[in-house]
Amino acid sequence: MLTIIADDLTGACDTGALFAGEAAVPVGVWPQVPRGGAVRVVDTETRTLDRRRAGERVAAAAEAAPARRYFKKIDSTLRGHVAVEVDAALRATGAPGALLTPAFPAQGRVVLDRILLVDGRPVAATPLGRDPEGARRPSSSVVERLRHDLDRPLAWIPIEQVRAGAAALAARLGRLSGTVAVADAETDDDLQRLVDAALALEPAPLLIGAAGLAHALAARLGLLAKRPSLPAGARWLVVAGSRHPATRAQVAAARAAGMRVLASTEVDAPDRARVAARLAAEARRLLDAEGFDLLVVTGGQTAVALYRALDGERLDLVGAPAPGLALGYVRTPHRPALAFVTKAGGFGAPDLLVSLWREAAA
């Protein structure tokens, strides 16, 4: 029914977990492509590739995982090769156009007057806007971020039109067929309006967004997962590769509470892949030596490095314990299925991990 194409593993997980309402959703890390199931997720691992290779891999993923519908997962702060991957996905799927918004209101990401705001600040003025994986031309305008690298007509749907009513919005979106329509969105209701309007069209435009838009799509398709229960037990291992201030605060709180934590001490490390690989190797040694009830991984590069260090064959997602998080099980040939939670680096309150840990241990 649906193939989700994401550019990193935490994004693949936080989006795919929303669709686990009927059965576990399988995730494959490229070149693995999961088979079977109403919903499947392919992590192309393209965020750190060059533009040409990123586009080629996204197109190959769409062709390798044919479906009635596709969802192109992008970063909620527009890191990575968003324009290139949008173009590749449109070409590979044959969609007549696209509806795009990175808004994720549950995590403070909204789009108003084409400007992407993070907790009320234009994204270019935040640490995420200065991330090495960010745009070559930093801008807080979603349209401007796409314009330079996307050889397709762009359109904009302002918030007033998003809220003008179902019929008017669907008609507006229909008139924009053939374009990449960038939509304002401030609330979850706005995102639901956009999804409903898109699915009222035949053929529907390609939906492109973050976990906010994916949540609305899962609800509309009747596949939205309930909040899952975390595995019982207090033995958690936290592996934190992200150096975002949100993750640093969560790591400090976790250590103060007595949780087991492996975290990078390198701020602005030039070789993130090397840091992630070192953390993954240390985590595997601990997992081999001790038993843990749950593995928590923050940061996309760290998540995929650990998946590979464990010789992962696939991830089975069962739900989202909190917005932006994913709970699932990593399947490997050498050990029983290991429960894990993934979290992108820039999300969550300082006490997020501690609160979840105490909930599971109660």
C-alpha positions as CSV (number, residue, x, y, z in Angstrom):
1,M,0.0,0.0,0.0
2,L,2.7,2.5,1.1
3,T,6.4,2.9,0.7
4,I,8.2,5.5,2.9
5,I,11.6,6.7,1.6
6,A,13.7,8.4,4.2
7,D,17.2,9.9,4.0
8,D,18.4,8.7,7.5
9,L,17.6,6.0,10.0
10,T,16.1,8.1,12.8
11,G,13.8,9.7,10.3
12,A,12.9,6.4,8.8
13,C,12.0,5.1,12.3
14,D,10.1,8.1,13.7
15,T,7.9,8.1,10.5
16,G,7.5,4.4,10.0
17,A,6.5,3.8,13.7
18,L,3.4,6.0,13.2
19,F,2.0,3.4,10.7
20,A,2.3,0.3,13.0
21,G,-1.4,0.3,13.8
22,E,-2.1,-3.1,12.2
23,A,1.3,-4.8,12.2
24,A,5.0,-4.1,12.8
25,V,6.5,-2.0,10.0
26,P,9.8,-3.3,8.6
27,V,12.6,-0.9,7.9
28,G,15.5,-1.7,5.6
29,V,18.8,0.2,5.4
30,W,19.9,0.6,1.8
31,P,20.6,-1.6,-0.1
32,Q,18.2,-3.8,2.1
33,V,14.6,-3.4,0.9
34,P,12.0,-5.0,3.2
35,R,9.4,-7.3,1.6
36,G,5.8,-7.7,2.3
37,G,3.4,-5.8,4.5
38,A,1.0,-2.9,3.9
39,V,3.7,-0.4,4.8
40,R,7.5,-0.6,4.4
41,V,10.3,1.9,4.9
42,V,13.5,2.3,3.0
43,D,16.3,4.3,4.6
44,T,18.5,5.5,1.7
45,E,21.2,6.9,3.9
46,T,21.7,9.8,1.5
47,R,22.0,12.8,3.7
48,T,25.9,12.7,3.6
49,L,26.2,11.6,0.0
50,D,26.9,14.0,-2.9
51,R,23.9,15.4,-4.7
52,R,24.1,13.1,-7.8
53,R,24.4,9.9,-5.8
54,A,21.7,10.9,-3.4
55,G,19.2,11.4,-6.3
56,E,20.2,8.1,-7.9
57,R,19.7,6.2,-4.7
58,V,16.3,7.7,-4.0
59,A,15.1,6.8,-7.5
60,A,16.5,3.3,-7.1
61,A,14.7,2.9,-3.8
62,A,11.3,3.9,-5.2
63,E,11.8,1.5,-8.1
64,A,12.9,-1.4,-5.7
65,A,9.9,-0.9,-3.4
66,P,6.8,-0.3,-5.7
67,A,3.6,0.8,-4.0
68,R,0.2,2.3,-4.6
69,R,1.3,5.4,-2.5
70,Y,4.7,6.9,-1.6
71,F,5.7,9.2,1.2
72,K,9.0,11.0,0.9
73,K,10.3,11.7,4.4
74,I,12.5,14.8,4.8
75,D,14.2,16.4,7.7
76,S,11.9,18.8,9.6
77,T,14.7,21.4,9.5
78,L,15.5,20.7,5.8
79,R,18.9,19.2,6.3
80,G,20.2,17.0,3.5
81,H,19.6,17.1,-0.3
82,V,15.9,17.9,-0.1
83,A,15.4,19.4,-3.5
84,V,17.4,16.8,-5.3
85,E,15.6,14.0,-3.6
86,V,12.2,15.5,-4.2
87,D,13.0,15.7,-7.9
88,A,14.3,12.1,-8.0
89,A,11.2,10.8,-6.1
90,L,8.8,12.6,-8.5
91,R,10.6,11.1,-11.5
92,A,10.7,7.6,-10.1
93,T,7.1,7.5,-8.9
94,G,5.5,9.3,-11.8
95,A,3.5,11.5,-9.5
96,P,1.8,14.5,-11.1
97,G,3.2,16.9,-8.6
98,A,4.0,17.2,-4.9
99,L,2.7,18.7,-1.7
100,L,5.5,19.6,0.7
101,T,5.7,20.9,4.2
102,P,8.4,20.1,6.8
103,A,6.1,21.2,9.7
104,F,6.1,19.1,12.8
105,P,4.1,21.1,15.4
106,A,4.5,18.6,18.2
107,Q,8.3,19.4,18.1
108,G,7.9,23.1,17.5
109,R,8.5,23.1,13.8
110,V,5.9,25.2,11.9
111,V,5.8,26.9,8.5
112,L,4.2,30.4,8.2
113,D,4.5,32.7,5.2
114,R,6.9,30.1,3.7
115,I,9.3,30.5,6.7
116,L,10.3,27.5,8.6
117,L,10.2,28.3,12.3
118,V,11.8,26.2,15.1
119,D,10.4,27.0,18.5
120,G,9.4,30.4,17.1
121,R,12.8,31.2,15.5
122,P,13.6,31.1,11.8
123,V,15.5,27.9,11.3
124,A,18.6,29.6,9.8
125,A,19.1,31.4,13.2
126,T,19.1,28.1,15.2
127,P,21.9,25.6,15.8
128,L,20.1,23.3,13.3
129,G,20.3,25.9,10.6
130,R,24.1,25.9,11.0
131,D,24.4,22.1,11.0
132,P,27.0,20.7,8.5
133,E,24.3,18.7,6.9
134,G,22.2,21.8,6.3
135,A,21.7,23.7,3.1
136,R,24.6,25.1,1.0
137,R,22.6,28.4,0.9
138,P,21.1,28.8,4.4
139,S,17.7,30.4,4.3
140,S,14.6,30.0,6.5
141,S,12.3,30.2,3.5
142,V,11.2,26.7,2.4
143,V,10.6,28.0,-1.2
144,E,14.1,29.6,-1.4
145,R,15.8,26.5,-0.1
146,L,14.2,24.5,-2.9
147,R,14.4,27.1,-5.7
148,H,18.1,26.9,-6.4
149,D,18.3,23.1,-6.8
150,L,14.9,22.1,-8.1
151,D,14.2,22.4,-11.8
152,R,10.4,22.3,-11.4
153,P,7.8,25.0,-10.9
154,L,7.2,25.9,-7.3
155,A,4.0,27.2,-5.7
156,W,2.9,28.3,-2.2
157,I,-0.2,27.6,-0.2
158,P,-0.6,30.2,2.5
159,I,-2.2,29.4,5.9
160,E,-5.4,31.2,4.9
161,Q,-5.9,28.8,2.0
162,V,-5.0,25.8,4.1
163,R,-7.9,26.8,6.4
164,A,-10.3,27.9,3.7
165,G,-12.3,24.7,3.8
166,A,-11.9,21.1,2.4
167,A,-13.4,21.8,-1.0
168,A,-11.5,25.0,-1.6
169,L,-8.2,23.5,-0.5
170,A,-8.6,20.5,-2.7
171,A,-9.5,22.7,-5.7
172,R,-6.5,24.9,-5.1
173,L,-4.2,21.8,-4.8
174,G,-5.8,20.4,-8.0
175,R,-5.0,23.6,-9.9
176,L,-1.3,23.3,-8.7
177,S,-0.9,19.9,-10.4
178,G,2.5,19.7,-12.0
179,T,4.2,21.9,-9.3
180,V,5.9,21.3,-6.0
181,A,3.4,23.0,-3.7
182,V,4.9,24.3,-0.4
183,A,2.3,24.6,2.2
184,D,2.1,26.6,5.4
185,A,1.1,24.6,8.5
186,E,1.0,25.6,12.1
187,T,-1.0,22.9,13.8
188,D,-1.7,19.2,13.5
189,D,-5.2,20.2,12.2
190,D,-3.5,22.1,9.3
191,L,-1.5,19.0,8.4
192,Q,-4.7,16.8,8.5
193,R,-6.4,19.3,6.1
194,L,-3.5,19.1,3.7
195,V,-3.5,15.3,3.7
196,D,-7.2,15.1,3.2
197,A,-7.1,17.5,0.3
198,A,-4.2,15.6,-1.4
199,L,-6.0,12.2,-1.1
200,A,-9.2,13.7,-2.5
201,L,-7.4,14.1,-5.8
202,E,-6.8,11.3,-8.3
203,P,-4.0,10.9,-9.0
204,A,-2.8,12.3,-5.7
205,P,0.3,14.4,-5.4
206,L,3.4,12.9,-3.8
207,L,3.4,13.8,-0.1
208,I,6.7,15.1,1.2
209,G,7.3,16.0,4.8
210,A,8.4,15.1,8.3
211,A,6.7,13.0,11.0
212,G,4.0,15.7,11.4
213,L,2.6,15.1,7.9
214,A,3.2,11.4,8.2
215,H,1.1,11.3,11.4
216,A,-1.8,12.9,9.5
217,L,-1.4,10.4,6.6
218,A,-1.4,7.4,9.0
219,A,-4.5,8.7,10.7
220,R,-6.2,9.3,7.3
221,L,-5.3,5.7,6.1
222,G,-6.5,4.1,9.4
223,L,-3.0,2.9,10.2
224,L,-2.1,5.2,13.1
225,A,-0.4,3.2,15.9
226,K,-1.4,3.6,19.5
227,R,1.2,4.7,22.0
228,P,3.2,1.5,22.7
229,S,4.2,0.2,26.2
230,L,8.0,0.3,26.7
231,P,9.6,-3.1,27.6
232,A,9.6,-3.7,31.3
233,G,13.0,-3.3,33.1
234,A,15.4,-0.6,34.2
235,R,18.5,-1.7,32.3
236,W,18.8,0.8,29.5
237,L,21.8,1.6,27.4
238,V,21.7,5.1,25.9
239,V,24.0,5.7,22.9
240,A,24.1,9.4,22.0
241,G,26.0,10.5,19.0
242,S,24.3,13.8,18.4
243,R,25.9,16.9,19.9
244,H,22.7,19.1,19.6
245,P,22.0,21.0,22.8
246,A,18.8,19.1,23.3
247,T,20.7,15.8,23.3
248,R,23.4,17.1,25.5
249,A,20.8,18.1,28.1
250,Q,19.2,14.7,27.9
251,V,22.5,13.0,28.3
252,A,23.4,15.1,31.4
253,A,20.0,14.3,32.9
254,A,20.3,10.6,32.2
255,R,23.7,10.4,33.8
256,A,22.6,12.3,36.9
257,A,19.7,9.8,37.2
258,G,22.0,6.8,37.1
259,M,21.4,5.6,33.6
260,R,24.1,3.9,31.5
261,V,25.2,6.3,28.8
262,L,27.7,6.2,26.0
263,A,28.1,9.7,24.5
264,S,30.5,11.5,22.2
265,T,32.6,14.1,24.0
266,E,33.7,15.8,20.7
267,V,31.9,19.0,20.0
268,D,31.6,19.8,16.2
269,A,33.7,16.8,15.3
270,P,34.8,17.1,11.7
271,D,34.3,13.3,11.0
272,R,30.9,12.4,12.4
273,A,31.0,9.0,10.8
274,R,34.2,8.1,12.7
275,V,32.7,9.2,16.0
276,A,29.5,7.2,15.3
277,A,31.5,4.1,14.4
278,R,33.5,4.3,17.6
279,L,30.3,4.7,19.7
280,A,28.7,1.8,17.9
281,A,31.7,-0.5,18.5
282,E,31.7,0.4,22.2
283,A,28.0,-0.2,22.4
284,R,28.3,-3.6,20.8
285,R,31.0,-4.6,23.3
286,L,28.7,-3.7,26.2
287,L,25.8,-5.5,24.6
288,D,27.9,-8.6,24.2
289,A,29.1,-8.4,27.8
290,E,25.9,-7.4,29.6
291,G,22.2,-7.8,29.2
292,F,20.0,-4.7,28.6
293,D,16.3,-4.4,28.5
294,L,16.3,-1.5,25.9
295,L,18.8,0.3,23.7
296,V,18.2,4.0,23.1
297,V,20.0,5.6,20.2
298,T,20.1,9.3,19.3
299,G,21.4,10.7,16.0
300,G,20.9,9.2,12.5
301,Q,24.6,8.4,11.8
302,T,25.0,6.7,15.2
303,A,21.8,4.7,14.7
304,V,22.9,3.3,11.4
305,A,26.5,2.7,12.6
306,L,25.1,0.6,15.5
307,Y,22.7,-1.2,13.2
308,R,25.7,-2.2,11.1
309,A,27.9,-3.1,14.0
310,L,25.2,-5.5,15.2
311,D,24.9,-7.0,11.7
312,G,21.3,-5.9,11.5
313,E,19.0,-7.5,9.0
314,R,16.0,-5.3,9.5
315,L,14.2,-3.2,12.1
316,D,10.6,-3.9,13.0
317,L,8.7,-0.8,14.3
318,V,5.8,-1.1,16.7
319,G,4.9,2.5,17.6
320,A,6.0,5.9,18.9
321,P,6.3,6.2,22.7
322,A,6.5,10.0,22.3
323,P,6.5,12.4,19.3
324,G,9.7,12.1,17.3
325,L,10.6,8.7,18.9
326,A,10.2,5.2,17.6
327,L,10.1,1.8,19.4
328,G,11.0,-1.4,17.7
329,Y,13.2,-4.4,17.5
330,V,16.4,-4.9,15.6
331,R,16.7,-8.4,14.1
332,T,20.2,-9.9,13.8
333,P,21.5,-13.4,13.0
334,H,23.5,-13.7,16.2
335,R,21.2,-12.7,19.1
336,P,17.5,-12.5,20.1
337,A,15.6,-9.5,18.9
338,L,16.8,-6.4,20.7
339,A,14.3,-3.7,21.8
340,F,15.4,-0.2,20.8
341,V,14.2,3.4,20.8
342,T,15.5,5.9,18.2
343,K,15.4,9.7,18.6
344,A,16.7,12.4,16.3
345,G,19.3,14.7,18.0
346,G,17.3,17.9,18.0
347,F,14.1,16.7,19.7
348,G,12.8,16.5,23.3
349,A,12.9,18.1,26.7
350,P,15.9,17.5,29.0
351,D,14.0,15.0,31.1
352,L,12.6,13.0,28.2
353,L,14.8,9.9,28.5
354,V,14.7,9.9,32.3
355,S,10.9,10.1,32.3
356,L,10.6,7.2,29.9
357,W,13.1,5.1,31.8
358,R,11.3,5.6,35.1
359,E,8.0,4.8,33.4
360,A,9.4,1.5,32.1
361,A,11.0,0.6,35.5
362,A,7.9,1.2,37.5
